Amino acid sequence: MIVRSRPSLLTLFFVLKGSIILRTWPQLATVGVLSVIIVAAHRHAPHVVPGINPAPFTLIGIALSIFLSFRNNACYDRWWEARKLWGQIIQSARDVARQTVVLDEGPEPSSERRDILAAIIAFGHAVVGQLRQKTGERAPSVRSADTILHEVAALTGRLLRQGRLAPVEALALNESLGRLTQALVGCERLANTPLPFAYTLLLHRTAYLFCFLLPFGFADLLGWSTPLATMLVAYTFFGLDALGEELEEPFGLMPNSLPIATYATVIEIHLRSALGETDLPPMPVPHDYVLT
């Protein structure tokens, strides 16, 4: 996720990190070169490359803008829902840290509480690995996030039977585990259910056709300024499309994806601090304005 202050007016047009132009420059260059060729051909052979009335492009542009807005809103809803689910994971993890205080019988945390909080820490990192599918970075024996929650629930049951937890305390702890499960399932649903492919296909076809035909409508009206005008229009359409594609995958590694690895580290810092530990991992900071 991009973390930086708003650039000043002098640097606004020179910011590259976080700008979608790095992903769209091939399309912009193609549109610009095509526009130069069309304008030159129209000047030298207007009977072969005629101009087109630009009025229809206005209607097509409005329709394309509305469709882009619809798709980007759907993509942003996915991104924001993913952020809320991770907020639920962080809150529930902190709830578990408070609910397990009753297991401590002295100034030092009990072994059972350490086991539960260590499992919740492992759960956060396991969710990151599953959502980003970093199978190459995890050993085959590493537990899945759902397995970790099953183990914590089993430990809670044993503590209840041993009298270490009162029924109401065990119920509260299981409710927190239920919220973690609910958030995990929500994240899996987002990761495994992309937007319908037909939306993306229709948008790409329409945007490319519109930008490739636009120079014919501007050739008479703008002349050699046509490449600049068409590239500005293409920057808007292709930029919104690329941005929507990044937001559609909120758990990815793109600059505008959610920093879920940071969220897992924040959970670890808070829970280990609740155990009284001082040798904590450093708080994540952005690298080149990107927080992962």
LUMDREN-916195 format. One record per residue: residue number from 0; residue in three letters; x, y, z of N, C-alpha, C in turn. Coordinates in steps of 0.05 Angstrom, whole numbers, padded with zeros to 5 digits, m for minus. Example, Ala and Ser with C-alpha at 12.3 -4.5 7.8 and 13.67 -1.06 7.14 Angstrom:
% LUMDREN-916195
<0,"ALA",<00264,m00114,00156>,<00246,m00090,00156>,<00264,m00066,00156>>
<1,"SER",<00257,m00045,00142>,<00273,m00021,00143>,<00258,00001,00157>>
***
This chain:
% LUMDREN-916195
<0,"MET",<00017,m00024,00000>,<00000,00000,00000>,<00018,00025,00000>>
<1,"ILE",<00011,00044,m00016>,<00026,00069,m00018>,<00021,00086,00007>>
<2,"VAL",<00043,00093,00021>,<00041,00110,00045>,<00059,00134,00041>>
<3,"ARG",<00047,00156,00034>,<00062,00181,00031>,<00043,00205,00032>>
<4,"SER",<00054,00228,00038>,<00038,00252,00039>,<00032,00261,00010>>
<5,"ARG",<00012,00278,00008>,<00005,00289,m00019>,<00028,00306,m00029>>
<6,"PRO",<00037,00300,m00054>,<00059,00316,m00065>,<00051,00345,m00071>>
<7,"SER",<00070,00362,m00071>,<00064,00390,m00076>,<00059,00394,m00106>>
<8,"LEU",<00050,00417,m00113>,<00043,00423,m00141>,<00067,00420,m00159>>
<9,"LEU",<00091,00427,m00149>,<00115,00426,m00165>,<00123,00397,m00171>>
<10,"THR",<00118,00379,m00152>,<00126,00351,m00156>,<00103,00333,m00165>>
<11,"LEU",<00079,00344,m00167>,<00056,00328,m00173>,<00059,00313,m00199>>
<12,"PHE",<00070,00326,m00219>,<00072,00314,m00246>,<00097,00297,m00250>>
<13,"PHE",<00114,00295,m00229>,<00138,00280,m00232>,<00139,00256,m00213>>
<14,"VAL",<00117,00250,m00199>,<00116,00228,m00181>,<00112,00202,m00197>>
<15,"LEU",<00130,00183,m00194>,<00127,00157,m00208>,<00118,00135,m00190>>
<16,"LYS",<00130,00134,m00165>,<00123,00113,m00147>,<00094,00116,m00137>>
<17,"GLY",<00077,00097,m00143>,<00049,00099,m00136>,<00032,00109,m00159>>
<18,"SER",<00046,00119,m00180>,<00031,00128,m00204>,<00026,00104,m00222>>
<19,"ILE",<00002,00103,m00232>,<m00006,00081,m00249>,<00007,00082,m00277>>
<20,"ILE",<00021,00104,m00282>,<00033,00108,m00309>,<00054,00087,m00314>>
<21,"LEU",<00067,00077,m00293>,<00087,00056,m00298>,<00075,00031,m00310>>
<22,"ARG",<00050,00026,m00306>,<00037,00002,m00317>,<00023,00008,m00343>>
<23,"THR",<00018,00033,m00349>,<00003,00040,m00373>,<00019,00052,m00395>>
<24,"TRP",<00045,00056,m00390>,<00061,00070,m00411>,<00062,00055,m00438>>
<25,"PRO",<00062,00028,m00439>,<00061,00016,m00465>,<00036,00022,m00481>>
<26,"GLN",<00013,00023,m00468>,<m00012,00030,m00482>,<m00011,00059,m00491>>
<27,"LEU",<00000,00077,m00473>,<00001,00105,m00480>,<00020,00110,m00504>>
<28,"ALA",<00043,00096,m00504>,<00061,00099,m00526>,<00049,00088,m00552>>
<29,"THR",<00034,00066,m00550>,<00021,00055,m00574>,<00001,00075,m00585>>
<30,"VAL",<m00016,00086,m00568>,<m00036,00106,m00576>,<m00023,00130,m00588>>
<31,"GLY",<m00001,00140,m00576>,<00013,00163,m00586>,<00025,00159,m00614>>
<32,"VAL",<00038,00136,m00618>,<00050,00130,m00644>,<00029,00126,m00665>>
<33,"LEU",<00007,00112,m00658>,<m00015,00109,m00676>,<m00027,00135,m00684>>
<34,"SER",<m00030,00153,m00665>,<m00041,00180,m00671>,<m00024,00195,m00690>>
<35,"VAL",<00002,00194,m00687>,<00021,00208,m00705>,<00018,00197,m00734>>
<36,"ILE",<00016,00171,m00736>,<00014,00158,m00762>,<m00013,00166,m00775>>
<37,"ILE",<m00034,00166,m00760>,<m00061,00173,m00771>,<m00062,00202,m00780>>
<38,"VAL",<m00051,00220,m00763>,<m00051,00249,m00771>,<m00034,00253,m00796>>
<39,"ALA",<m00011,00241,m00797>,<00006,00244,m00821>,<m00007,00233,m00846>>
<40,"ALA",<m00020,00210,m00843>,<m00033,00198,m00866>,<m00057,00214,m00875>>
<41,"HIS",<m00071,00226,m00855>,<m00094,00243,m00862>,<m00085,00268,m00876>>
<42,"ARG",<m00062,00279,m00868>,<m00052,00303,m00881>,<m00044,00298,m00910>>
<43,"HIS",<m00031,00275,m00915>,<m00020,00270,m00941>,<m00039,00254,m00959>>
<44,"ALA",<m00057,00239,m00948>,<m00076,00224,m00964>,<m00103,00224,m00951>>
<45,"PRO",<m00117,00247,m00951>,<m00143,00249,m00937>,<m00164,00231,m00949>>
<46,"HIS",<m00161,00224,m00975>,<m00180,00206,m00988>,<m00177,00177,m00979>>
<47,"VAL",<m00153,00171,m00969>,<m00148,00143,m00960>,<m00154,00141,m00930>>
<48,"VAL",<m00145,00162,m00914>,<m00150,00162,m00885>,<m00167,00186,m00879>>
<49,"PRO",<m00193,00184,m00882>,<m00211,00207,m00878>,<m00214,00213,m00848>>
<50,"GLY",<m00223,00237,m00843>,<m00230,00244,m00815>,<m00258,00234,m00809>>
<51,"ILE",<m00264,00233,m00783>,<m00290,00224,m00773>,<m00302,00245,m00756>>
<52,"ASN",<m00329,00248,m00758>,<m00343,00267,m00740>,<m00338,00260,m00711>>
<53,"PRO",<m00326,00278,m00695>,<m00320,00270,m00667>,<m00344,00268,m00648>>
<54,"ALA",<m00368,00276,m00657>,<m00391,00276,m00640>,<m00397,00248,m00628>>
<55,"PRO",<m00396,00227,m00644>,<m00402,00200,m00632>,<m00383,00192,m00610>>
<56,"PHE",<m00358,00202,m00612>,<m00338,00195,m00591>,<m00346,00206,m00564>>
<57,"THR",<m00361,00228,m00564>,<m00370,00239,m00538>,<m00389,00220,m00524>>
<58,"LEU",<m00408,00209,m00539>,<m00427,00190,m00528>,<m00414,00165,m00519>>
<59,"ILE",<m00395,00155,m00536>,<m00381,00130,m00528>,<m00364,00135,m00503>>
<60,"GLY",<m00351,00158,m00502>,<m00334,00165,m00479>,<m00350,00166,m00453>>
<61,"ILE",<m00374,00177,m00455>,<m00391,00179,m00431>,<m00399,00151,m00422>>
<62,"ALA",<m00407,00134,m00441>,<m00415,00107,m00434>,<m00391,00091,m00422>>
<63,"LEU",<m00367,00095,m00434>,<m00344,00081,m00424>,<m00336,00090,m00396>>
<64,"SER",<m00339,00116,m00391>,<m00333,00127,m00365>,<m00352,00116,m00343>>
<65,"ILE",<m00377,00114,m00350>,<m00397,00103,m00331>,<m00390,00073,m00325>>
<66,"PHE",<m00383,00058,m00346>,<m00376,00030,m00341>,<m00350,00027,m00325>>
<67,"LEU",<m00330,00045,m00330>,<m00306,00044,m00315>,<m00312,00051,m00285>>
<68,"SER",<m00329,00070,m00281>,<m00337,00078,m00254>,<m00350,00055,m00239>>
<69,"PHE",<m00367,00040,m00253>,<m00381,00017,m00241>,<m00361,m00004,m00233>>
<70,"ARG",<m00342,m00011,m00251>,<m00323,m00032,m00245>,<m00304,m00023,m00223>>
<71,"ASN",<m00295,00002,m00223>,<m00276,00011,m00203>,<m00290,00012,m00175>>
<72,"ASN",<m00316,00019,m00175>,<m00330,00019,m00149>,<m00332,m00010,m00138>>
<73,"ALA",<m00337,m00029,m00156>,<m00337,m00057,m00148>,<m00310,m00066,m00137>>
<74,"CYS",<m00289,m00058,m00151>,<m00262,m00065,m00142>,<m00255,m00052,m00115>>
<75,"TYR",<m00263,m00027,m00112>,<m00257,m00014,m00087>,<m00273,m00026,m00064>>
<76,"ASP",<m00297,m00035,m00069>,<m00313,m00049,m00049>,<m00299,m00074,m00039>>
<77,"ARG",<m00287,m00089,m00058>,<m00271,m00112,m00050>,<m00248,m00104,m00033>>
<78,"TRP",<m00233,m00084,m00040>,<m00210,m00074,m00025>,<m00218,m00065,00003>>
<79,"TRP",<m00240,m00050,00005>,<m00248,m00040,00031>,<m00259,m00063,00048>>
<80,"GLU",<m00273,m00082,00036>,<m00283,m00104,00052>,<m00259,m00121,00063>>
<81,"ALA",<m00239,m00124,00047>,<m00215,m00138,00056>,<m00202,m00124,00079>>
<82,"ARG",<m00201,m00097,00078>,<m00190,m00082,00100>,<m00206,m00085,00126>>
<83,"LYS",<m00232,m00086,00123>,<m00249,m00090,00147>,<m00246,m00118,00158>>
<84,"LEU",<m00242,m00138,00141>,<m00238,m00165,00151>,<m00212,m00167,00167>>
<85,"TRP",<m00191,m00154,00157>,<m00166,m00154,00172>,<m00168,m00138,00197>>
<86,"GLY",<m00184,m00117,00197>,<m00189,m00102,00222>,<m00202,m00120,00242>>
<87,"GLN",<m00221,m00137,00233>,<m00234,m00157,00251>,<m00214,m00177,00262>>
<88,"ILE",<m00195,m00186,00245>,<m00174,m00204,00254>,<m00157,m00192,00276>>
<89,"ILE",<m00149,m00167,00272>,<m00132,m00153,00292>,<m00148,m00149,00318>>
<90,"GLN",<m00172,m00140,00316>,<m00189,m00136,00340>,<m00193,m00162,00355>>
<91,"SER",<m00199,m00184,00341>,<m00205,m00209,00354>,<m00179,m00220,00367>>
<92,"ALA",<m00156,m00216,00354>,<m00131,m00225,00366>,<m00126,m00210,00392>>
<93,"ARG",<m00131,m00184,00393>,<m00128,m00169,00418>,<m00148,m00178,00439>>
<94,"ASP",<m00172,m00185,00430>,<m00192,m00196,00449>,<m00182,m00221,00462>>
<95,"VAL",<m00169,m00239,00447>,<m00159,m00264,00458>,<m00137,m00258,00478>>
<96,"ALA",<m00120,m00237,00472>,<m00099,m00230,00491>,<m00111,m00222,00518>>
<97,"ARG",<m00133,m00208,00518>,<m00145,m00199,00543>,<m00161,m00222,00556>>
<98,"GLN",<m00174,m00238,00541>,<m00191,m00260,00552>,<m00174,m00282,00564>>
<99,"THR",<m00149,m00285,00556>,<m00132,m00306,00568>,<m00117,m00297,00592>>
<100,"VAL",<m00120,m00272,00601>,<m00106,m00263,00625>,<m00115,m00280,00649>>
<101,"VAL",<m00139,m00290,00649>,<m00149,m00305,00672>,<m00134,m00331,00676>>
<102,"LEU",<m00118,m00340,00656>,<m00102,m00364,00659>,<m00076,m00360,00675>>
<103,"ASP",<m00068,m00335,00679>,<m00044,m00329,00694>,<m00050,m00330,00724>>
<104,"GLU",<m00033,m00345,00737>,<m00036,m00348,00766>,<m00015,m00333,00781>>
<105,"GLY",<00003,m00320,00768>,<00024,m00305,00781>,<00032,m00282,00763>>
<106,"PRO",<00055,m00270,00769>,<00064,m00247,00753>,<00073,m00255,00725>>
<107,"GLU",<00081,m00281,00722>,<00090,m00290,00696>,<00066,m00303,00681>>
<108,"PRO",<00065,m00300,00654>,<00044,m00312,00639>,<00045,m00343,00641>>
<109,"SER",<00023,m00356,00642>,<00022,m00385,00643>,<00030,m00397,00616>>
<110,"SER",<00039,m00422,00617>,<00046,m00436,00592>,<00023,m00438,00573>>
<111,"GLU",<m00001,m00443,00585>,<m00025,m00446,00568>,<m00031,m00419,00553>>
<112,"ARG",<m00028,m00397,00567>,<m00033,m00371,00554>,<m00013,m00366,00532>>
<113,"ARG",<00012,m00373,00538>,<00033,m00370,00518>,<00027,m00387,00493>>
<114,"ASP",<00017,m00411,00497>,<00011,m00429,00475>,<m00012,m00417,00458>>
<115,"ILE",<m00032,m00406,00471>,<m00055,m00395,00457>,<m00047,m00370,00441>>
<116,"LEU",<m00032,m00352,00453>,<m00024,m00328,00439>,<m00004,m00334,00417>>
<117,"ALA",<00014,m00353,00422>,<00032,m00361,00401>,<00017,m00372,00377>>
<118,"ALA",<m00004,m00387,00382>,<m00020,m00398,00360>,<m00035,m00376,00345>>
<119,"ILE",<m00044,m00355,00359>,<m00058,m00333,00345>,<m00038,m00318,00328>>
<120,"ILE",<m00014,m00314,00338>,<00007,m00301,00322>,<00013,m00318,00297>>
<121,"ALA",<00015,m00344,00300>,<00020,m00362,00277>,<m00004,m00361,00258>>
<122,"PHE",<m00028,m00358,00269>,<m00052,m00355,00252>,<m00050,m00331,00233>>
<123,"GLY",<m00042,m00308,00244>,<m00040,m00284,00228>,<m00020,m00288,00205>>
<124,"HIS",<00003,m00299,00210>,<00023,m00303,00189>,<00014,m00325,00170>>
<125,"ALA",<m00001,m00345,00180>,<m00011,m00366,00162>,<m00031,m00355,00143>>
<126,"VAL",<m00048,m00337,00152>,<m00068,m00325,00134>,<m00054,m00309,00112>>
<127,"VAL",<m00033,m00295,00119>,<m00018,m00280,00098>,<m00007,m00299,00077>>
<128,"GLY",<00005,m00321,00086>,<00016,m00340,00068>,<m00005,m00353,00050>>
<129,"GLN",<m00028,m00359,00061>,<m00049,m00371,00045>,<m00061,m00352,00025>>
<130,"LEU",<m00065,m00327,00033>,<m00077,m00308,00015>,<m00058,m00300,m00008>>
<131,"ARG",<m00032,m00299,m00002>,<m00013,m00291,m00022>,<00000,m00316,m00035>>
<132,"GLN",<m00008,m00339,m00026>,<00000,m00365,m00038>,<00030,m00366,m00041>>
<133,"LYS",<00045,m00359,m00020>,<00074,m00360,m00020>,<00082,m00389,m00011>>
<134,"THR",<00074,m00408,m00026>,<00080,m00436,m00019>,<00110,m00441,m00019>>
<135,"GLY",<00125,m00427,m00035>,<00154,m00432,m00036>,<00168,m00422,m00011>>
<136,"GLU",<00155,m00404,00005>,<00168,m00394,00028>,<00160,m00408,00053>>
<137,"ARG",<00142,m00428,00051>,<00132,m00442,00074>,<00138,m00472,00072>>
<138,"ALA",<00146,m00484,00094>,<00152,m00513,00094>,<00125,m00528,00092>>
<139,"PRO",<00125,m00552,00080>,<00100,m00567,00077>,<00087,m00573,00104>>
<140,"SER",<00103,m00574,00126>,<00092,m00581,00152>,<00079,m00558,00166>>
<141,"VAL",<00081,m00534,00155>,<00069,m00511,00169>,<00038,m00514,00169>>
<142,"ARG",<00026,m00508,00192>,<m00002,m00512,00195>,<m00018,m00491,00180>>
<143,"SER",<m00041,m00498,00171>,<m00059,m00479,00158>,<m00072,m00462,00179>>
<144,"ALA",<m00083,m00439,00171>,<m00096,m00421,00190>,<m00120,m00435,00204>>
<145,"ASP",<m00135,m00450,00189>,<m00159,m00463,00201>,<m00150,m00484,00221>>
<146,"THR",<m00129,m00499,00215>,<m00118,m00519,00234>,<m00110,m00506,00260>>
<147,"ILE",<m00097,m00483,00258>,<m00088,m00469,00283>,<m00112,m00462,00300>>
<148,"LEU",<m00134,m00453,00288>,<m00158,m00446,00304>,<m00170,m00471,00317>>
<149,"HIS",<m00169,m00493,00303>,<m00179,m00519,00314>,<m00163,m00526,00339>>
<150,"GLU",<m00136,m00522,00337>,<m00119,m00529,00360>,<m00125,m00511,00384>>
<151,"VAL",<m00129,m00485,00379>,<m00135,m00467,00401>,<m00162,m00475,00413>>
<152,"ALA",<m00182,m00482,00397>,<m00208,m00490,00407>,<m00205,m00515,00424>>
<153,"ALA",<m00189,m00534,00415>,<m00185,m00559,00431>,<m00171,m00553,00457>>
<154,"LEU",<m00152,m00535,00457>,<m00139,m00527,00482>,<m00158,m00513,00501>>
<155,"THR",<m00176,m00497,00490>,<m00196,m00483,00506>,<m00215,m00504,00519>>
<156,"GLY",<m00222,m00524,00504>,<m00239,m00546,00515>,<m00225,m00560,00538>>
<157,"ARG",<m00200,m00566,00535>,<m00185,m00580,00557>,<m00184,m00562,00582>>
<158,"LEU",<m00178,m00536,00578>,<m00177,m00518,00601>,<m00204,m00516,00615>>
<159,"LEU",<m00226,m00517,00599>,<m00252,m00516,00611>,<m00258,m00541,00628>>
<160,"ARG",<m00250,m00564,00617>,<m00255,m00589,00632>,<m00237,m00591,00657>>
<161,"GLN",<m00214,m00578,00656>,<m00196,m00578,00679>,<m00204,m00557,00700>>
<162,"GLY",<m00223,m00540,00694>,<m00231,m00520,00712>,<m00214,m00495,00711>>
<163,"ARG",<m00195,m00494,00692>,<m00178,m00470,00690>,<m00194,m00446,00678>>
<164,"LEU",<m00214,m00452,00663>,<m00232,m00432,00651>,<m00260,m00437,00660>>
<165,"ALA",<m00273,m00415,00668>,<m00302,m00417,00674>,<m00318,m00419,00648>>
<166,"PRO",<m00342,m00430,00648>,<m00357,m00433,00624>,<m00361,m00406,00609>>
<167,"VAL",<m00366,m00385,00624>,<m00370,m00359,00610>,<m00344,m00349,00598>>
<168,"GLU",<m00321,m00355,00610>,<m00295,m00347,00599>,<m00288,m00364,00574>>
<169,"ALA",<m00294,m00390,00575>,<m00290,m00406,00551>,<m00308,m00398,00529>>
<170,"LEU",<m00333,m00390,00535>,<m00352,m00381,00515>,<m00341,m00356,00501>>
<171,"ALA",<m00331,m00337,00517>,<m00321,m00312,00505>,<m00297,m00317,00487>>
<172,"LEU",<m00280,m00336,00496>,<m00256,m00343,00480>,<m00264,m00356,00454>>
<173,"ASN",<m00284,m00374,00455>,<m00294,m00387,00431>,<m00307,m00368,00412>>
<174,"GLU",<m00320,m00347,00423>,<m00333,m00327,00405>,<m00311,m00311,00390>>
<175,"SER",<m00289,m00306,00403>,<m00266,m00293,00390>,<m00255,m00310,00368>>
<176,"LEU",<m00253,m00336,00373>,<m00243,m00355,00353>,<m00263,m00356,00329>>
<177,"GLY",<m00289,m00354,00336>,<m00309,m00354,00315>,<m00307,m00329,00297>>
<178,"ARG",<m00300,m00306,00309>,<m00296,m00282,00292>,<m00272,m00285,00275>>
<179,"LEU",<m00251,m00297,00285>,<m00227,m00302,00269>,<m00234,m00321,00245>>
<180,"THR",<m00249,m00341,00251>,<m00258,m00359,00229>,<m00274,m00344,00208>>
<181,"GLN",<m00293,m00328,00218>,<m00310,m00313,00200>,<m00293,m00294,00182>>
<182,"ALA",<m00273,m00281,00193>,<m00256,m00263,00177>,<m00239,m00279,00158>>
<183,"LEU",<m00229,m00303,00166>,<m00214,m00320,00148>,<m00230,m00329,00124>>
<184,"VAL",<m00255,m00337,00129>,<m00272,m00346,00107>,<m00278,m00323,00089>>
<185,"GLY",<m00282,m00299,00100>,<m00287,m00276,00083>,<m00264,m00269,00065>>
<186,"CYS",<m00239,m00271,00076>,<m00215,m00266,00060>,<m00212,m00287,00039>>
<187,"GLU",<m00218,m00312,00045>,<m00216,m00333,00025>,<m00236,m00329,00003>>
<188,"ARG",<m00260,m00320,00010>,<m00280,m00314,m00010>,<m00271,m00293,m00029>>
<189,"LEU",<m00259,m00271,m00019>,<m00249,m00250,m00036>,<m00226,m00260,m00054>>
<190,"ALA",<m00209,m00275,m00042>,<m00185,m00285,m00057>,<m00193,m00304,m00079>>
<191,"ASN",<m00214,m00320,m00075>,<m00221,m00341,m00094>,<m00244,m00334,m00112>>
<192,"THR",<m00255,m00310,m00110>,<m00277,m00302,m00127>,<m00271,m00275,m00140>>
<193,"PRO",<m00258,m00275,m00163>,<m00253,m00249,m00177>,<m00279,m00238,m00189>>
<194,"LEU",<m00277,m00214,m00199>,<m00299,m00202,m00214>,<m00304,m00219,m00239>>
<195,"PRO",<m00329,m00220,m00249>,<m00334,m00236,m00273>,<m00316,m00227,m00296>>
<196,"PHE",<m00305,m00247,m00310>,<m00286,m00241,m00332>,<m00299,m00225,m00354>>
<197,"ALA",<m00325,m00228,m00357>,<m00338,m00213,m00379>,<m00336,m00183,m00375>>
<198,"TYR",<m00336,m00174,m00350>,<m00333,m00145,m00345>,<m00306,m00135,m00355>>
<199,"THR",<m00285,m00150,m00348>,<m00258,m00142,m00356>,<m00254,m00143,m00386>>
<200,"LEU",<m00264,m00165,m00398>,<m00262,m00168,m00427>,<m00276,m00145,m00442>>
<201,"LEU",<m00301,m00140,m00434>,<m00316,m00119,m00448>,<m00303,m00091,m00444>>
<202,"LEU",<m00293,m00086,m00420>,<m00280,m00060,m00415>,<m00254,m00057,m00431>>
<203,"HIS",<m00238,m00078,m00432>,<m00213,m00076,m00447>,<m00218,m00072,m00477>>
<204,"ARG",<m00237,m00087,m00488>,<m00243,m00084,m00517>,<m00253,m00056,m00523>>
<205,"THR",<m00271,m00046,m00507>,<m00283,m00020,m00512>,<m00262,00002,m00509>>
<206,"ALA",<m00245,00000,m00488>,<m00225,00021,m00484>,<m00205,00022,m00506>>
<207,"TYR",<m00196,m00002,m00515>,<m00176,m00002,m00537>,<m00188,00008,m00563>>
<208,"LEU",<m00212,m00001,m00569>,<m00225,00008,m00594>,<m00229,00038,m00593>>
<209,"PHE",<m00238,00048,m00570>,<m00243,00077,m00568>,<m00217,00093,m00572>>
<210,"CYS",<m00196,00085,m00558>,<m00171,00100,m00560>,<m00157,00098,m00587>>
<211,"PHE",<m00161,00075,m00600>,<m00149,00071,m00627>,<m00164,00086,m00649>>
<212,"LEU",<m00190,00090,m00645>,<m00206,00104,m00665>,<m00207,00134,m00660>>
<213,"LEU",<m00201,00142,m00635>,<m00203,00171,m00628>,<m00186,00189,m00646>>
<214,"PRO",<m00162,00182,m00654>,<m00146,00200,m00672>,<m00160,00207,m00698>>
<215,"PHE",<m00177,00189,m00708>,<m00192,00195,m00733>,<m00211,00218,m00728>>
<216,"GLY",<m00222,00220,m00704>,<m00241,00241,m00698>,<m00227,00268,m00692>>
<217,"PHE",<m00202,00267,m00683>,<m00188,00291,m00675>,<m00170,00301,m00697>>
<218,"ALA",<m00165,00286,m00718>,<m00145,00293,m00738>,<m00151,00320,m00751>>
<219,"ASP",<m00177,00324,m00759>,<m00184,00350,m00771>,<m00185,00372,m00750>>
<220,"LEU",<m00195,00366,m00727>,<m00201,00387,m00707>,<m00175,00396,m00693>>
<221,"LEU",<m00157,00378,m00686>,<m00133,00385,m00670>,<m00107,00384,m00686>>
<222,"GLY",<m00107,00371,m00708>,<m00083,00369,m00724>,<m00061,00354,m00709>>
<223,"TRP",<m00037,00367,m00708>,<m00014,00353,m00695>,<m00016,00353,m00665>>
<224,"SER",<m00036,00365,m00654>,<m00041,00363,m00625>,<m00057,00338,m00618>>
<225,"THR",<m00065,00323,m00638>,<m00081,00299,m00634>,<m00067,00278,m00616>>
<226,"PRO",<m00040,00272,m00621>,<m00027,00252,m00604>,<m00028,00259,m00574>>
<227,"LEU",<m00024,00285,m00568>,<m00025,00293,m00540>,<m00053,00289,m00528>>
<228,"ALA",<m00073,00297,m00543>,<m00101,00294,m00533>,<m00109,00265,m00529>>
<229,"THR",<m00102,00249,m00549>,<m00110,00220,m00547>,<m00094,00206,m00524>>
<230,"MET",<m00069,00214,m00520>,<m00054,00202,m00498>,<m00065,00210,m00471>>
<231,"LEU",<m00075,00234,m00468>,<m00088,00242,m00443>,<m00113,00226,m00438>>
<232,"VAL",<m00129,00223,m00459>,<m00153,00206,m00456>,<m00146,00178,m00449>>
<233,"ALA",<m00126,00167,m00463>,<m00117,00139,m00458>,<m00106,00136,m00430>>
<234,"TYR",<m00092,00156,m00420>,<m00081,00155,m00393>,<m00104,00153,m00372>>
<235,"THR",<m00125,00167,m00377>,<m00148,00165,m00359>,<m00161,00138,m00359>>
<236,"PHE",<m00168,00128,m00383>,<m00182,00103,m00386>,<m00165,00079,m00377>>
<237,"PHE",<m00141,00078,m00389>,<m00123,00055,m00382>,<m00114,00057,m00353>>
<238,"GLY",<m00110,00081,m00343>,<m00102,00084,m00315>,<m00123,00074,m00295>>
<239,"LEU",<m00148,00082,m00300>,<m00170,00072,m00283>,<m00173,00042,m00285>>
<240,"ASP",<m00169,00032,m00309>,<m00171,00003,m00313>,<m00149,m00012,m00297>>
<241,"ALA",<m00125,m00002,m00298>,<m00102,m00014,m00284>,<m00106,m00011,m00254>>
<242,"LEU",<m00116,00012,m00245>,<m00120,00016,m00216>,<m00142,m00004,m00206>>
<243,"GLY",<m00163,m00007,m00221>,<m00184,m00025,m00214>,<m00174,m00054,m00212>>
<244,"GLU",<m00155,m00061,m00230>,<m00144,m00088,m00230>,<m00127,m00092,m00205>>
<245,"GLU",<m00113,m00072,m00195>,<m00098,m00075,m00170>,<m00117,m00077,m00146>>
<246,"LEU",<m00138,m00061,m00146>,<m00156,m00061,m00123>,<m00172,m00087,m00122>>
<247,"GLU",<m00176,m00099,m00146>,<m00191,m00124,m00147>,<m00177,m00147,m00132>>
<248,"GLU",<m00150,m00145,m00130>,<m00134,m00165,m00116>,<m00123,m00152,m00091>>
<249,"PRO",<m00139,m00149,m00070>,<m00130,m00134,m00046>,<m00108,m00147,m00031>>
<250,"PHE",<m00103,m00173,m00035>,<m00083,m00187,m00019>,<m00057,m00192,m00035>>
<251,"GLY",<m00055,m00179,m00059>,<m00032,m00184,m00076>,<m00007,m00168,m00066>>
<252,"LEU",<00012,m00166,m00085>,<00037,m00153,m00079>,<00041,m00127,m00095>>
<253,"MET",<00019,m00118,m00107>,<00020,m00093,m00122>,<00022,m00069,m00103>>
<254,"PRO",<00031,m00046,m00113>,<00034,m00023,m00095>,<00009,m00015,m00080>>
<255,"ASN",<m00014,m00018,m00092>,<m00039,m00010,m00079>,<m00054,m00032,m00065>>
<256,"SER",<m00041,m00056,m00063>,<m00053,m00078,m00048>,<m00050,m00072,m00018>>
<257,"LEU",<m00066,m00087,m00002>,<m00065,m00083,00027>,<m00039,m00094,00039>>
<258,"PRO",<m00028,m00081,00059>,<m00003,m00090,00072>,<m00009,m00112,00093>>
<259,"ILE",<m00019,m00135,00084>,<m00028,m00155,00104>,<m00005,m00167,00119>>
<260,"ALA",<00019,m00167,00108>,<00043,m00177,00123>,<00048,m00158,00147>>
<261,"THR",<00044,m00132,00142>,<00047,m00112,00164>,<00026,m00117,00185>>
<262,"TYR",<00001,m00122,00177>,<m00020,m00128,00197>,<m00013,m00152,00214>>
<263,"ALA",<m00002,m00173,00202>,<00005,m00197,00217>,<00028,m00190,00237>>
<264,"THR",<00046,m00174,00228>,<00068,m00166,00246>,<00057,m00149,00269>>
<265,"VAL",<00038,m00131,00264>,<00026,m00115,00285>,<00012,m00133,00306>>
<266,"ILE",<m00001,m00154,00297>,<m00014,m00173,00315>,<00008,m00186,00332>>
<267,"GLU",<00030,m00194,00320>,<00052,m00207,00335>,<00063,m00188,00356>>
<268,"ILE",<00067,m00163,00349>,<00079,m00144,00368>,<00060,m00140,00391>>
<269,"HIS",<00034,m00137,00386>,<00015,m00132,00407>,<00013,m00156,00426>>
<270,"LEU",<00011,m00180,00415>,<00007,m00204,00432>,<00032,m00211,00448>>
<271,"ARG",<00056,m00208,00435>,<00080,m00213,00450>,<00085,m00192,00472>>
<272,"SER",<00076,m00167,00466>,<00077,m00147,00487>,<00058,m00153,00510>>
<273,"ALA",<00035,m00165,00503>,<00016,m00172,00524>,<00027,m00194,00542>>
<274,"LEU",<00047,m00210,00532>,<00060,m00231,00548>,<00083,m00220,00564>>
<275,"GLY",<00088,m00194,00561>,<00110,m00182,00576>,<00137,m00183,00562>>
<276,"GLU",<00138,m00192,00537>,<00163,m00194,00523>,<00172,m00166,00514>>
<277,"THR",<00198,m00163,00513>,<00210,m00137,00505>,<00225,m00140,00479>>
<278,"ASP",<00233,m00164,00472>,<00248,m00169,00447>,<00228,m00172,00424>>
<279,"LEU",<00216,m00150,00416>,<00195,m00150,00397>,<00206,m00144,00369>>
<280,"PRO",<00192,m00154,00348>,<00200,m00146,00321>,<00195,m00117,00316>>
<281,"PRO",<00211,m00104,00299>,<00207,m00075,00294>,<00181,m00070,00280>>
<282,"MET",<00169,m00047,00286>,<00145,m00040,00272>,<00151,m00035,00243>>
<283,"PRO",<00135,m00047,00225>,<00141,m00044,00196>,<00139,m00015,00187>>
<284,"VAL",<00157,m00008,00169>,<00157,00019,00158>,<00157,00017,00128>>
<285,"PRO",<00147,00038,00114>,<00147,00036,00084>,<00175,00037,00073>>
<286,"HIS",<00179,00022,00052>,<00203,00022,00036>,<00197,00034,00009>>
<287,"ASP",<00209,00056,00004>,<00204,00071,m00021>,<00174,00077,m00024>>
<288,"TYR",<00162,00085,m00001>,<00134,00093,00001>,<00115,00069,m00001>>
<289,"VAL",<00124,00045,m00001>,<00107,00021,m00003>,<00108,00005,00023>>
<290,"LEU",<00085,00000,00034>,<00082,m00017,00058>,<00070,m00043,00049>>
<291,"THR",<00083,m00065,00055>,<00074,m00092,00047>,<00063,m00107,00071>>
***
